[in-house]
Amino acid sequence: MADKENCTLHLTPFAASERDAAFSSDAHPHPAKKMRFELVDLPLLSNADPILIPNPPTPPLHRPNLQRRSREGQKQNSVLAPAVASDSSELGSGSDAPYASDIYSYLRSKEVVAKNRPVANYMATVQKDIDANMRAVLVDWLVEVAEEYKLLPDTVYLSVSYIDRFLSFNAVNRQNLQLLGVTSMLIASKYEEVDQPTVNDFCYITDNTYTKEQVLKMERDMLNFFKFELGNPTIGTFLWIFSKAGQEDEKYPPLKLQFLSCYIAELSLLDYGCLRFLPSLVASSVVFVSRYTIDAKRHPWSKKLIECTGYNGVDLKDCIHALLDLQLKNKAPNLAAIRDKYNQHRFKCVSSLVPSADVPAIYFEEPKE
């Protein structure tokens, strides 16, 4: 329990050993012992000031579901699942090769559609009772919930996208922010998962702070607001494509690069300021920072990546610095769920890697090779 400025946060830790035991049998759709959280009043974290963007360019977006991967398949390969894309997402590598450029062009066109993107400064213009710090606490907790229920990374990205899109036009008080979070994950689970948690599971995970009826009402309100348009490109959509391109030169350990990319991408979800960047730009910056973290002496960007992503190093500069601030704990240092997740051996402890904060200026220039 944390108490700061009359705001409380109730969290019950869930040990890794308990988590593994809870999910050892497929006979139970949810763990016998589950973590339950009550985020009644979210705290103001003094060391994570909100970033307000007065005149935002158009924000993130909706993604067509190019793949539906089963949770059963993920459980069988739990070490690789968060980082390795399915065949359908590795554009140009299989039966989709003739359509790869068309699919990618479609995704890029969808991510710039204004109606599908959150407003980058909605905390200043719409919200009165919540702030960017409370949003970050919620996102960090949702990542932990996704771990408990073995949900796909795409479900997390889509959940956060729903939260930001809804908050861009609907004022929500802090008592209902967690309700919005679990409902967003419920909707995203129905969209992405084959075996999704039930409404009762999401009520239970909040320590029954909300009733089934409240969750269903919020679901109706959100679906009507979205006009049932639930698919949009997220950071994860582009990350699977770009991280594969980032391995083409075989100069970086594939698994380490993939896990590190997933880690930094999930960290980016904590930063409200990253809403001003397109998902494809954030995903490109994630690959840049991942390669830079692994080998700071080699130019992290290549002509292959420029061709694949459409971004030069200078285009990524602001986002790269934002990601490094998160990685170096200059932002959201007290939020530990994502960092703890990727500090496990199954993810090669990539969250313990510490890059240099001073990226050489030459790395933002076009590479010679």
N, C-alpha and C positions, 0 to 999 in steps of 0.2 A: 504494500500500500504506500502510495506517495501522496503527501499533502503539501500543496504549495498554493499560496494565495487563495485559501478556502476552496480549492479545487482538489478533488480526490481521484485517484486512479487505482482500481482494484485489479490485480493480476495474480493468478495462481500459476506458478511455474509447473511445467510438465517435463519430467526427466526423460532423457533419451531412452533409457532402458525400459521405462514404462511405455513409451511410445511404440518401441519395437514389439514389445509383448502384446500391446493392445491390437496391433495390426497383423499379428502372426497368423490369424485364421480368417479366411474369407467368409466363414459362416456368419460373421457378425458384420453388419454394414457400417457400424461405428464402434469405437473402442469401448470396452467395458468400463475402463477408467478414463474419463475425458477431462481435459482441462476446461475450466469454466471461468469466464471473465465477466466482470461487471465494470464497464467503462461508464460510470454514471456521470461524473463531472471530469472532463478532460483537463489536464494541467497546462499551464503556460510554461513552456521550457525556456528558461532565460537565455540559453546559449544557442537558440535556433530562431533567430528573428525572421518574421515573414518577409518574403520578397514581393513587393508590389510593382507591377508593371503598368504604368499609366496608359500607354497606347500600344496594346499588344498587336502583333501580327496575328493572323488566323491560327488557333490552337489544334490538340491531337484528335483521334478519330475512330472510325468504325471499320471493321475488317471483315471481308468476306471469308467464310470458314473454308479454307482450302484443305483442311485436314481435320479428321475427328479421330483422335487417338484414344484408345480405351485405357481406363485406369488399370485394368488387369494387365495389359501389356506393360504399363509403366511399373507396376509392382514387380514384374518378373525381371526388370532391368532397372531397378531403383537408383543405381549409381549414375547411370548415364542419362536417364530420362529428362532431368531438368535442363540438360544442355544440348542434347543431340536432336536435331530436327528429323521429322519423318520424311519419307521419300518424296511426298507431295510438296513439302515445303522447300526442298533442295532444288530450286528452280533450275531447269536446264540439265539435270543429271539423269533423267529417266524418260518415261513416256511423255512427260510434259515438256520436253526439250523444244519441240516446234512452237510451243506457245509461251515459252518462258518470258520473252521480251514483252509480249502482249499482257501477260499476267502482271508483270512488274510495273508496266506503264499504267495499268488499271489501278493497282494499289497506290501508286504515287498520285494519281488523279483523285482518288477517294480521300486521301489523307488531307487534302487542302480544301475540301468542301466545308464551308463555314458552319453549316447547320449541324454537322457531326462532330464539331470540335468544342472543347470547353473554352470559356473565356478566360484569358490568362490572368486577369486581375479581378476575378469575381469576389475574392475575399474583401476587397475594398468597396466594390460597387453593389454587392447583393447581400452578403452575409453580415449579420449584426452580432451574433452570439458565439460564433466560432472563428478560429483563426488558422493560419497555416500550420502552427505547431500541433494543434488538435488533429488536424488532418494527417500530419505525419505520424502521430501516435496510432491513429486508426489504421493507416496503411501498414505500419510495422506489425500490428496485431493481426491483420488479415493474412499477412505472409505466414505467420505462425499457425493460424487456423488452417490455411491451405496445406501446411506440412502435416498437421494432425489428421486431416481427412484425405491425404495423398492426392491432392488436386493438381492438375497440370499447371505449369507456369502461365500458359495462355489464359487460364481462368483468372489468375491474379491480375494480369495486365488488363483484361477486359473489365474486371470488377472495379479497378481504380479509374478506368476510363468512364464507366457509368457514374461513379461517384462524382467526378469532376464535371461531367456534362450536366448532371442533375443540379449540383450546387451552383452552376453558372447562372441558373434562372429561378431557383427556388430557395428561399431562405429556410434554414433548418436550425433549430435550437440544439444546444449541446447534448441535451438528454436524448435526442433522437438521432444523433450522429452515428452511434453504433448500430442503431436499427437500419439506417441507410446503408451502412457498410455490409452487414450480413445479408440484407436483401439484395444488394448489388452482387454479392458473391453467389447467392442462390440463383439469380437470373443467369449470371455468367456460367455457372455450373450446368444449368439446363442447356445452354448453348454449346458448351465445349465438351462436357463430360458424357461418357456412356453410363457410368454408375455414379450419379450425383448424390450428395447428402440430402436428407429430407428437410422439410420446414421445421420439424421438431428437433432435428439435429442442430439447426442454426439457433433455435430458441435455447436449447440446452447449453450451447457453447457460450452464451451470454449470461449463464447462471439464471436462466428464465427471467431475465430483466424484462423481456418482451413476450407477449403472448403470440400464439399462432395467428390469431385474428389480426394483430397489429402488423405482423410480417406480411401477411397476405394483402392487407390494405395498402401497405407501402409498395408491394410488388405491383398491384393494380395501378397505383398512382404513377410509378416509374414507367411502366409499359405504355400507359396512355400518353405520358409526356414524350417518350421516345417514338410514339406512333408505331411501336413494335419493330422499329428498325434497329436491330441489335448487333449487326455485324459491322466492324470497322477495323482498318489496319491499326495495330498497336506497335509499341516498341518491339515486342516479341516477334511480330510478323516479319519485320525486316531483319531482326537480329539473326534469325536462323539462316537467312540468305547471306548476309554480310560476313558472319563468322566463318561460314564455309569458304567464302572467297578469301578471307584472311589467312586460311591455312594452305592456300595454293602453293606458296613458295616453300613450304615445309621447313621454315626456319624457326618455328615456334612449336613447343609440345602441344599436340592437338587437344588432349583432354584438359590440360591446364588452361589453355586459351579459351576453351569453351566454358569451363566452370567459372573462370574469372570474368568472362563476358556476361554470363548470367548473373553473377554477383553484382557487378557494377550496374547492370540494367535494372535490377531490383532496387538497388540503392537509389537510382534516379527517381523512382516512384515516390520517395520520401520528400523530394524537393519540389515544393509548389512552384518555385521559380522556373523549373524545367518545362512548365506548361507552355511557355512562349516558343518552344522549339517543336518542330515537326517530329513525329515518331521516327521517321527515316533518318533525320539528322541526329537524334539522340542515339539511335542504334549504331550509326556510323561512328559517332564519338566514343561509344562504348568499345568498339573494336580498336579504335586508335589508342585509347587509354589502356586497354588490356595488353596490346602488343608493346606499348611503351613501358608498362609495369614489368613485364617479363624480361625485356631487354632494352634498357634505356640508351644503350650505345648505338642501336640500329634505328634508322629512320622508320617510324612506325607506320607510315602511310606509303602506299605503292601505287604505281600507275594502274595496276590491276584493280585495286580498291577504288581508285578515282573513277575508273570506267564502270565498275559495278554499282557504286553508290551514287555517282553523279556529284560528289562533293570533293572539293579541294581541302587541304588542311586548314587554310585560313577561314573557310566557311564554318569549320567546326570549333574554332578557337574558344569562343565564349562558353559553349557547352562543355568542352574538354575541361576548362578551369572549374566549372560547376561540379563536374563529376569527380575531379581530383579533390575538391573541398570535402565532398562526401566521403571519399575513400580515405582521406587523411583525418577524418573526424572533426574537421573545422565546422561542419554542419551536422546537426542531429547526432551528437556524440553519445547521448544517453539512450538512444534507441538501439537495442541490441539483438532483436530477433533475427534480422537478416544477417548481421555479422556473425552471430553464433551459429546460424544454419550453415554458413559457408566456411566455418572454422573446423568442420568435421573432416576426418580423414577421407571419407568417401567423396568429398569435394576437393581433396588435396589441400585443405586448409588455405584456400586462396585469399580469404579475408585477412590473413596475417601478412600478406605481401604489402610492402610499403613503397610506393613510387616516390621519386623526387618531385617536389612541388614546382620546380623551375624547369619547364619544358623549353629546350633550346629553340630559339626563334627560327632556326633553319628547318625544323620539323613542320612548321606551318607553310613552308614553301613547297613547290612541286618537286617531288623526288626526281633525281637524275636517271634512275633505273626503273 
